[in-house]
Amino acid sequence: MAELSIKELLGEEEAGLDLELLAGEVGLEKRVTMPRIQKPGLALAGYTTNLHPDRIQVLGSTELTYLAQLSPEIAARNIANICVLDVCCFIITKGQNPPETLVKETAQRGIPLLRTHHQSSIFISLITKFLEERLLPSTVTHGVLVDVLGVGVLLMGNSGIGKSECALDLILRGHRLVADDVVKVRTKLPSVLFGEGVDLLHYHMEIRGLGIINIKHLFGVAAIRERKKIDLVIELVEWEADCEYDRLGIEEETLTLLDIQIPLQRVPVRPGRNITTIVEVAARNQLLKEMGYHSAREFQDRLEQRMAETARLHSHTIIGDNLE
């Protein structure tokens, strides 16, 4: 399971969280394992049943104003009831000053108390995006990810089968490269996979005979994108004469990545086949499927209907002949 320490969160600069430590320094090694945050409104009123200690607790103007309206004894008791659950971290927004009771309690129990100058809504958006990227499951796979007509197509297959060449041809047709050779795949709530390139290989592509080329420099920023949802996996396989390939497209295969199933199509490769066109048509067909239109199944339904009509007419003919 991915995790992140409060110390790492405090030192994060690229995400723009703008955090500072107010108390609880001894608890900076506490770990965050959930990409969700919580605003402990009811917990401050004394109802801690649904409080999740493993989530970052965000305190905004509403929470601090409510605490200020309570008597010092009740406020201290409610804060103590929350802190005894060993909360991983408190973060106060809008640069507000925390109640002295909260500072004292977090310092005693070693719970980091942080502050940001962002408004609550902005900060929640920033930290949720950051935590999702850092904590949600991820993996690395060998392939090429391209954006074809808005469909994220992950090209897979053995090394040297022509994935990069196919992707280059797609770029020449106006489509966009996301990642070549190494694709970093992340989950995105609820059940979506996003792919992106690794830092070192961003915008670069290896073409045998040419070497490493920079797609951004050659074709401009319109030919690339940072990340893309993976909608379809196309596996390029060597053509085998004695192998049966799907010719109707009725039965659908899937590939499981990070426990999420993605539609899979296997495309045999041999000289004379225009793989780029096949990939482009597969992307268009995927768009139709997402809109509820399945060409192969519609054809099958029409075929079965025609066969049923033919059988019925044939039976009527036989009955008529018998009557004569």
C-alpha positions as CSV (number, residue, x, y, z in Angstrom):
1,M,0.0,0.0,0.0
2,A,1.3,3.4,-0.9
3,E,1.8,5.8,1.9
4,L,3.1,9.3,2.6
5,S,4.6,10.8,5.8
6,I,3.5,14.2,7.2
7,K,7.1,15.3,6.9
8,E,7.0,14.6,3.1
9,L,3.7,16.4,2.9
10,L,5.1,19.4,4.7
11,G,8.2,19.5,2.4
12,E,6.1,19.3,-0.8
13,E,6.6,22.4,-2.9
14,E,5.5,21.4,-6.5
15,A,1.8,20.8,-5.4
16,G,1.5,24.4,-4.0
17,L,0.1,23.3,-0.7
18,D,1.8,26.2,1.2
19,L,2.1,24.4,4.5
20,E,3.7,25.4,7.8
21,L,4.1,23.5,11.0
22,L,2.5,24.9,14.1
23,A,2.7,22.1,16.6
24,G,3.2,18.3,17.0
25,E,6.7,18.1,15.4
26,V,7.4,14.7,17.0
27,G,4.6,13.2,14.9
28,L,5.9,14.2,11.5
29,E,6.6,10.5,10.8
30,K,2.9,9.7,11.0
31,R,1.8,8.1,7.7
32,V,-1.1,9.1,5.4
33,T,-2.5,6.1,3.5
34,M,-5.9,7.5,2.3
35,P,-6.2,9.9,-0.6
36,R,-9.4,11.4,1.0
37,I,-9.6,14.2,3.5
38,Q,-12.2,14.9,6.2
39,K,-13.7,18.0,7.8
40,P,-14.5,17.0,11.4
41,G,-17.6,19.1,11.9
42,L,-19.7,16.6,13.9
43,A,-16.6,15.4,15.7
44,L,-16.0,18.9,17.1
45,A,-19.6,18.7,18.5
46,G,-18.7,15.5,20.3
47,Y,-19.9,12.9,17.8
48,T,-16.7,11.0,16.8
49,T,-18.2,7.7,15.6
50,N,-17.6,8.4,11.9
51,L,-14.3,10.2,12.3
52,H,-11.5,8.6,10.2
53,P,-8.2,9.0,12.1
54,D,-6.2,7.9,9.0
55,R,-7.5,10.9,7.0
56,I,-6.1,14.4,7.1
57,Q,-8.5,16.6,9.1
58,V,-9.1,20.0,7.6
59,L,-10.3,22.9,9.8
60,G,-11.7,25.9,8.1
61,S,-13.6,29.0,9.2
62,T,-16.8,27.2,10.0
63,E,-15.0,24.7,12.3
64,L,-12.9,27.3,14.1
65,T,-15.9,29.7,14.6
66,Y,-17.9,26.8,16.1
67,L,-15.1,26.0,18.5
68,A,-14.9,29.7,19.5
69,Q,-18.6,29.7,20.4
70,L,-18.3,26.7,22.8
71,S,-17.4,27.1,26.4
72,P,-13.6,26.5,27.0
73,E,-14.4,23.3,28.9
74,I,-16.6,21.8,26.2
75,A,-14.2,22.8,23.4
76,A,-11.2,21.3,25.3
77,R,-13.2,18.1,25.9
78,N,-14.3,17.7,22.3
79,I,-10.8,18.4,21.0
80,A,-9.3,15.9,23.4
81,N,-11.9,13.2,22.3
82,I,-10.7,13.7,18.7
83,C,-7.0,13.7,19.5
84,V,-7.2,10.6,21.6
85,L,-8.1,8.7,18.4
86,D,-4.6,9.4,17.2
87,V,-5.5,11.5,14.2
88,C,-2.7,11.6,11.6
89,C,-2.8,15.3,11.0
90,F,-4.8,18.6,11.4
91,I,-4.5,21.3,8.8
92,I,-6.0,24.8,9.3
93,T,-6.9,26.9,6.2
94,K,-6.9,30.6,5.4
95,G,-3.9,31.3,7.6
96,Q,-6.1,31.3,10.7
97,N,-4.8,31.0,14.2
98,P,-5.7,27.7,16.0
99,P,-7.3,27.6,19.4
100,E,-4.7,27.3,22.2
101,T,-6.4,24.1,23.4
102,L,-5.8,22.5,20.0
103,V,-2.2,23.6,19.9
104,K,-1.6,22.2,23.4
105,E,-3.4,18.9,22.8
106,T,-1.6,18.2,19.5
107,A,1.7,19.1,21.0
108,Q,1.2,16.7,23.9
109,R,0.0,13.8,21.8
110,G,2.5,14.3,18.9
111,I,-0.2,15.0,16.3
112,P,1.1,17.4,13.6
113,L,-0.8,20.7,13.3
114,L,-0.3,22.5,10.0
115,R,-1.5,25.7,8.5
116,T,-2.0,26.9,4.9
117,H,-3.0,30.3,3.6
118,H,-5.3,28.8,0.9
119,Q,-9.0,28.9,1.3
120,S,-10.6,25.6,2.3
121,S,-12.2,24.8,-1.1
122,I,-8.9,25.6,-3.0
123,F,-6.8,23.7,-0.5
124,I,-9.1,20.6,-0.5
125,S,-8.9,20.5,-4.3
126,L,-5.1,20.8,-4.3
127,I,-4.4,18.2,-1.6
128,T,-7.0,15.7,-3.0
129,K,-5.3,15.8,-6.4
130,F,-1.9,15.5,-4.8
131,L,-2.9,12.6,-2.6
132,E,-4.6,10.8,-5.4
133,E,-1.4,11.0,-7.5
134,R,0.8,9.8,-4.6
135,L,-1.4,7.2,-2.8
136,L,-3.6,5.5,-5.3
137,P,-2.2,2.3,-6.8
138,S,0.1,2.6,-9.8
139,T,2.1,0.4,-12.0
140,V,4.4,0.6,-15.0
141,T,3.8,-1.3,-18.2
142,H,5.6,-1.7,-21.5
143,G,3.7,-0.1,-24.4
144,V,2.7,3.1,-26.2
145,L,-0.2,5.3,-25.1
146,V,-1.8,7.5,-27.7
147,D,-4.8,9.8,-27.8
148,V,-6.8,8.8,-30.9
149,L,-9.9,10.9,-31.5
150,G,-10.2,11.4,-27.7
151,V,-9.9,7.7,-27.0
152,G,-6.9,6.6,-24.9
153,V,-5.4,3.7,-26.8
154,L,-2.7,1.6,-25.2
155,L,-0.6,-0.3,-27.8
156,M,1.0,-3.4,-26.4
157,G,3.0,-6.3,-27.9
158,N,6.4,-7.9,-28.1
159,S,9.4,-5.6,-28.5
160,G,10.0,-4.8,-32.2
161,I,6.5,-5.6,-33.4
162,G,5.9,-2.0,-34.5
163,K,4.1,-0.2,-31.7
164,S,6.2,3.0,-31.9
165,E,6.0,3.0,-35.7
166,C,2.3,2.7,-35.5
167,A,2.1,5.5,-33.0
168,L,4.3,7.7,-35.2
169,D,2.0,7.2,-38.1
170,L,-0.9,8.1,-35.9
171,I,0.9,11.4,-34.9
172,L,1.3,12.2,-38.6
173,R,-2.4,11.8,-39.0
174,G,-3.0,14.4,-36.2
175,H,-3.4,12.2,-33.1
176,R,-1.4,12.7,-29.9
177,L,1.4,10.9,-28.1
178,V,1.1,10.4,-24.3
179,A,4.0,7.9,-23.6
180,D,6.3,5.6,-25.5
181,D,7.9,2.4,-24.3
182,V,7.3,2.9,-20.6
183,V,3.7,3.9,-19.5
184,K,3.0,4.8,-15.9
185,V,-0.5,3.7,-15.1
186,R,-2.4,5.2,-12.1
187,T,-5.9,4.5,-10.8
188,K,-8.3,7.4,-10.5
189,L,-11.4,7.1,-8.4
190,P,-13.7,5.4,-8.8
191,S,-12.6,2.9,-11.4
192,V,-10.6,4.7,-14.1
193,L,-7.0,4.2,-15.3
194,F,-4.8,7.1,-16.4
195,G,-1.6,6.7,-18.2
196,E,1.4,9.1,-18.5
197,G,5.1,9.0,-19.4
198,V,7.9,8.8,-17.0
199,D,9.9,12.0,-16.5
200,L,13.0,11.0,-18.4
201,L,11.2,9.8,-21.5
202,H,8.5,12.5,-21.8
203,Y,7.8,13.4,-25.4
204,H,10.5,11.1,-26.7
205,M,10.1,8.1,-28.9
206,E,12.5,5.4,-30.1
207,I,12.2,4.5,-33.8
208,R,14.5,1.7,-34.9
209,G,16.8,3.1,-37.6
210,L,16.3,6.7,-36.5
211,G,17.0,6.5,-32.8
212,I,15.5,8.7,-30.2
213,I,13.3,11.6,-31.5
214,N,11.5,14.3,-29.6
215,I,7.9,14.5,-30.7
216,K,7.3,17.8,-29.1
217,H,10.1,19.5,-31.0
218,L,9.3,17.8,-34.3
219,F,5.6,18.2,-34.4
220,G,4.8,20.8,-31.7
221,V,2.8,20.8,-28.5
222,A,-0.4,19.8,-30.3
223,A,1.1,16.4,-30.9
224,I,1.5,15.5,-27.3
225,R,-0.4,15.4,-24.0
226,E,0.7,14.9,-20.4
227,R,-1.7,12.1,-19.4
228,K,-4.8,10.3,-20.8
229,K,-7.5,8.0,-19.6
230,I,-7.0,4.5,-20.9
231,D,-10.1,3.4,-22.8
232,L,-8.9,0.6,-25.0
233,V,-5.9,-1.8,-25.1
234,I,-4.8,-3.1,-28.5
235,E,-2.3,-5.9,-28.5
236,L,-0.3,-6.3,-31.7
237,V,0.6,-10.0,-32.2
238,E,2.5,-11.9,-34.9
239,W,0.4,-13.4,-37.6
240,E,0.2,-17.1,-37.5
241,A,-1.4,-19.0,-40.4
242,D,-2.8,-21.8,-38.3
243,C,-4.3,-19.5,-35.6
244,E,-7.9,-18.5,-35.5
245,Y,-8.6,-14.8,-35.1
246,D,-11.8,-13.1,-34.1
247,R,-13.6,-12.1,-37.3
248,L,-16.9,-10.9,-35.9
249,G,-16.0,-8.9,-32.8
250,I,-19.0,-10.2,-30.8
251,E,-17.0,-11.7,-27.9
252,E,-15.1,-9.1,-26.0
253,E,-11.9,-9.6,-24.2
254,T,-10.5,-7.5,-21.3
255,L,-7.1,-6.8,-19.8
256,T,-6.9,-6.3,-16.1
257,L,-4.6,-3.6,-14.8
258,L,-4.6,-2.6,-11.1
259,D,-7.9,-4.7,-10.7
260,I,-9.6,-2.7,-13.4
261,Q,-10.8,-4.3,-16.6
262,I,-10.0,-2.5,-19.9
263,P,-11.4,-3.6,-23.3
264,L,-8.8,-5.6,-25.2
265,Q,-8.5,-6.2,-28.9
266,R,-5.8,-8.4,-30.5
267,V,-4.6,-7.3,-33.9
268,P,-2.4,-9.7,-35.9
269,V,0.4,-8.0,-37.7
270,R,1.8,-9.1,-41.1
271,P,3.2,-7.3,-44.2
272,G,0.5,-5.5,-46.2
273,R,-1.8,-4.8,-43.2
274,N,-2.3,-1.1,-42.4
275,I,-2.2,-1.3,-38.7
276,T,-2.5,2.5,-38.2
277,T,-5.9,2.5,-40.0
278,I,-7.0,-0.5,-38.0
279,V,-6.1,1.2,-34.7
280,E,-7.9,4.4,-35.8
281,V,-11.0,2.5,-36.8
282,A,-10.9,0.5,-33.5
283,A,-10.9,3.9,-31.6
284,R,-13.9,5.1,-33.6
285,N,-15.7,1.8,-32.9
286,Q,-14.9,2.1,-29.2
287,L,-16.6,5.6,-29.2
288,L,-19.7,3.9,-30.7
289,K,-19.7,1.2,-28.0
290,E,-19.5,3.8,-25.3
291,M,-22.5,5.4,-26.8
292,G,-24.4,2.1,-26.7
293,Y,-24.0,1.1,-30.3
294,H,-22.3,-2.3,-31.0
295,S,-21.9,-3.0,-34.7
296,A,-21.1,-6.7,-34.4
297,R,-24.0,-7.5,-32.1
298,E,-26.4,-5.5,-34.2
299,F,-25.2,-7.5,-37.2
300,Q,-25.7,-10.8,-35.2
301,D,-29.2,-9.7,-34.2
302,R,-30.1,-8.9,-37.8
303,L,-28.6,-12.2,-39.0
304,E,-30.5,-14.2,-36.4
305,Q,-33.7,-12.4,-37.3
306,R,-33.2,-13.1,-41.0
307,M,-32.6,-16.8,-40.3
308,A,-35.7,-17.0,-38.1
309,E,-37.8,-15.4,-40.9
310,T,-36.3,-17.8,-43.5
311,A,-37.1,-20.8,-41.3
312,R,-40.6,-19.6,-40.7
313,L,-41.2,-19.1,-44.4
314,H,-39.7,-22.5,-45.1
315,S,-42.0,-24.2,-42.6
316,H,-45.0,-22.5,-44.1
317,T,-44.0,-23.7,-47.6
318,I,-43.7,-27.3,-46.4
319,I,-47.1,-27.1,-44.7
320,G,-48.7,-25.7,-47.9
321,D,-47.2,-28.5,-50.0
322,N,-48.5,-31.1,-47.6
323,L,-52.0,-29.7,-47.7
324,E,-51.9,-29.8,-51.5
